[in-house]
Amino acid sequence: MKNIEQKVLRFIEQNNLISANDKILIAFSGGPDSVFALNFFSKFKKKFKIQLCAVHFNHQLRGEESDNDEIFSIEACKKLKVPIEIKRINVKAHAAQNKLSVEEAARILRYNNLKLIAAQRKCNKVITAHNQSDNTETILLNMFSGTGISGLTGIPVQRLDIIRPLLCLPKQEILEYLEKSKIQFRIDSSNLSDDFKRNFIRNRILPLVKQKINPSIDEALFRSSQNLNGTLLLNDRLINHIISEYITHSSDTIQLPLLLPDIFGGIIPGDILKVVLRKFLKHEFDHGDFIKINSLIKIQKGKIVELSKDLIAVREEDSIRIGIKKLTANDRLELKINSQCTVENQKVGIDLADSNKIKFEKNGKVEFISGDKLKGNFIVRRWTEGDKFIPLGMKNFKKVSDFLTDLKMPSSKRKAQLILTNHSQIVWIVGLRIDDRFKLNSKNKKVLKLWTK
């Protein structure tokens, strides 16, 4: 028992987790980890010269079992003379309202309330009783989910005012300590179910890893995660240097110079993209964005790809521009049949249509054309000076500028007008008029529906 206590004491000292006169709030569930934390810090509070209080969250998920956890928590704190606050949170309602899993909703509510209660109680630090085994589960869960290097660093020892002094202990050592000390604790029955991903890793995968590969997997991964933290710090400093030296930005645009792929072996690294998109555009980067952005490196100027969450990336002369879906005169947005795109809240789509189900609309938002002479993908772009087409019902070409002027369209709307082209031929002045060359006739084999809204 003393060995376990000494291990925690050394860990606290090595990481400077506690100072004299700290007032600490302990998140107390009544489970073995928080029971160990409460008893340990009650025992050593005079040594540390600290004050303690606790909070118990009743998630209201397990009926009578949750209520009994609450009663146990009150009695345990009363026995150790630690003030406790009980906070009931409606996890199911929060999960439903915000389209979250029960696990994620509970985590968010706990941390939000920990911050509020710590402020109310004038606590400058909060202890959560995560252990080494929790760290292992987190690393494996992140790895299986395909996170980057930051996901492999596991649970941080300290983040702002939240400290985790039990990360030096595997779960088994905590259980052995409590058993030898004859200290009671509660077991959350939901932890025994494999319905949650974390539980499946804990109950099914890790026992096999410990049996067949490494019985000390918790300690091994904890060491690795701590080493990776140092690598991540170096990586962050390098990324910040690159951003300040090479990347320009405005309130809604990022310019990535094509010098970056020259430096990094032909690609713009995902770690750089992740940071700049989050920092400047409040955008959570995903792997699909990484593929699309890097696809622009070796293709022609003006090529454009759609990213997730209403962003586009555009290949320019010496850079890649990322911003909101707003086309300049040189941008080209590729569009396939049976697909759609969005430009500044305007959707444009092309669908293969059934010739027996053609229904025209008078507002110009839906058109049907012959696709017999059209091949490959279409391009959505702004019209430019010199663009010509043959308006439906006419025999001669007319400049797009003259067509829009004849409609008495305001100048601001004229500049933003989109056109749909195929192999440099204008097919549709979007929402206004199709080209006469592609009108339907009785011999059409392929009918396309063009639409906008």
N, C-alpha and C positions, 0 to 999 in steps of 0.2 A: 504493500500500500504506500509506504513511504517513497518507493522508487517512482511510482506513478505521480505522486504529488510533487516530487522533485523535478520530474520531467516537465510538468506544467509550469512550475516556478521558473525553471531555466528558460523555457520558451517565452514566457511573459517578459523576462529580463532581456533576452536576446532581441526581441522585437519592440521593446519600449512601449508595451501595451498599456501599462498602468502607472500612474504617478500619484504621489501623496495628495490627499484632499480631493481626489476624484469622487464624483457621485455617480454611481453606476446603476443602470436599469437592466435587469436580467429578464430576457424573454423566457418565461417558464411555462412549459406545456404539461409538465408532470411526467414526461417520458424520462428514460434513463439518462440521457445527455444533459438535459436541463436540471434534473435532480442532482447530478454530480456537480454541475456548475454552482448551483445554489449552496450546496453543502461545502464545497471547496472554498468558495469566497466568504462564506460565513465563518469558516474556520480560520481563514488568513486575513480577515478584514483589518484586524489590529496591526498585523505585520505591514499591510499595504497602506494603512491609514486612510481607508476609504469608507464611504457610506453606501448602503445597498437598498434597493427597492426592486419590486418585481411586477410583471404584468402577465396575466394569463388570457389568452384569446380563446373564447369558446366559438368554434366555427359553426356550431349548430348543424352538423352534418350527420352525427351518429346518435341522435336522440338521447336516451338515458345514459349511454356511455359517455357522451360529451359532457352531460351535466355532472356525472360522477368524477370526471377529470377535473372539472371546476371545483368541486367540493374538496377533492384531494389536494389541489393546489393551494387552496385557502388554508387547509390544516397544516400542510407542509411548511408554509411560510410563517404561520402562527407559531409553530413549534420552534422555529429558528429565529423568531422575532424580526422577521423581514416584512416590511409593509408591502402589500400586494394590491394591485388594481385588477379588476375583472372587466374584460371588454368583450361583449358579444358582437359578432360580425356576421352579416347575412351573406355568406359566400355564394350560395346558389343564385341569389338575385343578382349579385354583382357579375357573376359569370354569364348569366343570361343576357343582361343589359349590354355587356361589352363584348359578347361573343368570344369568351375566353374559356379555357378548360377550368375545371374546379381547382386543380393544382395551381395554375397561374393566378387565378382570381384570389385564392387564399394567400399566396405569397405577396401579391401587390397590396392587399388590405393589411396584412401584418406589418409590412415595412412602412406603409403610410402612417399607420397608427402608432408604431414604435417611435417614429419621428415626433409626432404630436404629443404623445404621452411623456417622452423624454423632455421636451420643452416645458410642458406643464409642471413636471416634477423637478425641473431645473437640474436634470442629469446631463453631464457633459460626455458620457460614454454609454454605449449599449452593448451588452453581451448577448450574442446568439451562440448556442451550444453546438455548432457544427463540429464534427470530428473528422478524422482522417478517412474513415469509410465513406462519409458523405462526400468528401472531396473526390474519392475514387469514382463514385457513382456519377458525379457531375462531369468529370473529365470524359468518362466513357459515353455518357449521354450526349455531350457536345460533339465528341468524335463521330459517333454514329449519325449525328444530325448534319455533319459536314461543315462544322464551323472552322474558322481560321485559327491561327496560333493563339489568339486571345482566349478561345474556348478551351484550350489545352492547359492553361495556367490554373484552372480549377477555381476553388473558392478563395478569395483574397483574405489574408490574415487580418488586414484592417482596411476599411474603406470609409473615409471621413471619420465619423464618431462611432462607427460600428466595429467592434473588435471580436475576434474568434479565438480565444486562448486555448480551446480544446483541439485545435487542428493538429496538435502534436500527438494525439492519442487515437489509436484505432478503436472501433466500437467494442471489441472484445475486452480490451483492458478496462474500459469504463464499466462494463458489466461485471467483470471480476472484482473490481474495487467495491462496487455497490453490494455484491453478494457477501464479500468478506466483512464488510462494515455493517451488514444486515440493515441496509437502507432500502426502503420500499420505493417503488416507482410504478407508473402506469404503462400499459402497452396499448398502443393505438391499433385496433383490429384492422383498420384499412391498410396498414403497412404489410399485412399478411397476404393481401390480395395481389394478384399479378395484373390487375386491370390497368394500373398506371405504369408508364414506361420505366420510371425510376425503380419501382418495386420489382419489375421483371428483371432488371439488371441486378438488383440486390439479392433477390430470392433464387434466381435461376442461373444467371451467368457467372457472378462472382464466386459462388461456392465451387464451381467447376474450375475456374481459374486458380483459386487457392489450392485446390486439390491436385490439379494436374500440372500447373505451371509454376506458380510462385505464391507460397503461403503468406509472404510479406508484401503482397501487391499494394496494400494501402500505403505503407511506408515508402516503397519504391516510387510510386506515382506521385506521392507528396514531394519527395526530393526532386523529381523531374519537373513538377509544376513550379517549384520554387526557382529552379535553374532557368526555366522558360520565362519567368517573370523578369529576370535580368536581360534576357534576349529581347523581350518585348519592349523594355525600357529603351534599349539601344535602337531598336527598330522604330519606335515612336519618334525619337530624336532625329533619326535619319529622314523619316517621312516629313517631319515639320521643316527640316532644312530644305528638302526638295520643294515643298510647297512654297516656301518664302523665296526661293531662288528662281524657280521655273514656271510656276502656275499663276495665272492671272484670273481674276474673278470680279463679278459685279454682284448685285443683289439677286439676280436670277440666272446668271450664266457663269460657266467655268471654261477656261481655255487651257487645254492640255497640249503642250508643244510636242511635235513629232520627234523632238530630240530625246524624249523619255524612252521610247522603245529602242532607240539606238544605244542608250546607256544600259538598258536592262534586257538585252538579248532578244529584241524583237517584239516585246510586249510591254504594255503599261501594267505594272504589278497590281493585283487585286487589293493589296493592303493600302496602296496609295489612293486608288479609286474609292475604296470604302471610307477613308478619312475625309477626302475632299467633298464627296457627295453628301456625307452626313454634316460636315462643318458648314458648307456654303449653301446647300440646297435643301437641308433637312430631309435627305433622302436615305432610306435604309437600303443599301446596296445588296444585290443578290448575284448568284453565279451567272444567271442569264444575262444580266447587265454586263458582266465581265466579258463574256463571249462576244456580245454585240458590239461593245465599244472597241475591242481589239480587232474585230473584223474590218474596221474602217481604215486600219493603218496602211494597207497596201492597195487601196482602190482609189478611184478617181474623185476629184474635188466635186462637192455637191451631193454626194451620196449621203443618205440619212437613214437611221434606224430608230425604231421606237423602243424606249426603255420602259421599265415598269413605272407605275404611278405617274403618268402624264409627263414624262420627260422624253426628250429626243437627243440623239447624238449626231452631229453633222461633221462630215469630213471637209475641212477647209484646206487652204493652200499649204500651210505649214503647221497645222494644229487640228485638234478635234474639239469642237465646241459642244458643250452639254448644257441644256437649259430646258425651259418649258416648251411645250409644243407650239412653236411659233416659227413659221417659215420665212426666210429671207428670199430675195429674188433668185438667188443661186441654188437654193436647197431643192432636193428631189426626194419625195417620199414614195417608196415603191409599194405597189398594191397588187395583190394577186386576186384572181377570181375566187369568190366565196370568202372574202375577207373584208375588213374595214380598218380605217385609221381615224384618229382624232387630231384635229389641228385647231388649237385655241377654241375649244368647246364645240367645234363643228365636226360632226362625223360624216365620213364619206365611205360608201361601200359599193362593192360589185358582187352580184350573185348570178349564178347560172339559173335561168328561168325556164319554166314550162310554157311553151308557146300557146297552150290552151288555157292558161291562167293569167293572161295579160290584163292588167287593170291600170289604165292611165289616171294620173291625178292632175288637176288643173293648176296646182300651185308650182309645178316645175321641180318639186322635191323628189319625184320618182319618174324615171324615164326607162324605156325599153329600146334596145338597139340590136342591130345585127352584129354578131360576133364572128361571122364567117371569115372576114378579112383581117381580123385582129389576132395577133400572136404574142405569146410571152406575157410578161407582167406590164402593168400600167404604172404611170407616174402621176402623182398629185403634186402640183407646184403653183406658185403665183404666176400670173400672166406677166409677160414682159413686152416692152416696145418691139413691134415688128411681128408679134404673133398674129397669125391669120387662120381663119376657118371659114367653112361654108355654112352659114346659119340654115337651119331646117327650113325648107320651102324656097330657098334661093339656089341659083346656079353658079354664082361667082364668089370668089373669096372676099372676105371683109376683114379688116383689122379688128382685133378684139377691142382696142382702145375706142374705135369708132362705134362699135356695137354697144359698148357700155355707155358711151356718151349719148347715143340715141335713146337709151333707156332712162336718161336723166338721173343716173346714179350719182350720189354724192361722191366727192373726191376721196373721202376717207374710206368709203366702202369699196370704191373702184380699186384702190391700191391693194386691198386685202382679198380681192376676188381670186378664187381658186379655179384651176382648170385641170381636166383629166386628159392625159395624152397616152398614145400608144405608138411606139417607134417614131417619135417626134411629130405625129399627127394629132391635132386637137380633136378629141372625141366628144367632149362635153364642157361647156362653160357651166361649172357646177351650180345646180339649182336654177339655171336660166334657159339654156338652149343646147341641144345636141347638134353635131355636125351632120349635114344632109347626106354625106357619103355613107353614114352608118345607120340610116333609118331602116325600119323594118319593111320587108316585102313578102310576097306570098311564097317565095322560094327559100326563105331562111332555114338553115339547118341548126344554127346555134343562136339562141336568144339570151342576151344579158340584161339584167336589171341593174340600173344605176340609181343610187339613192343618197340623200343627204338629210341631216336633221340637226 
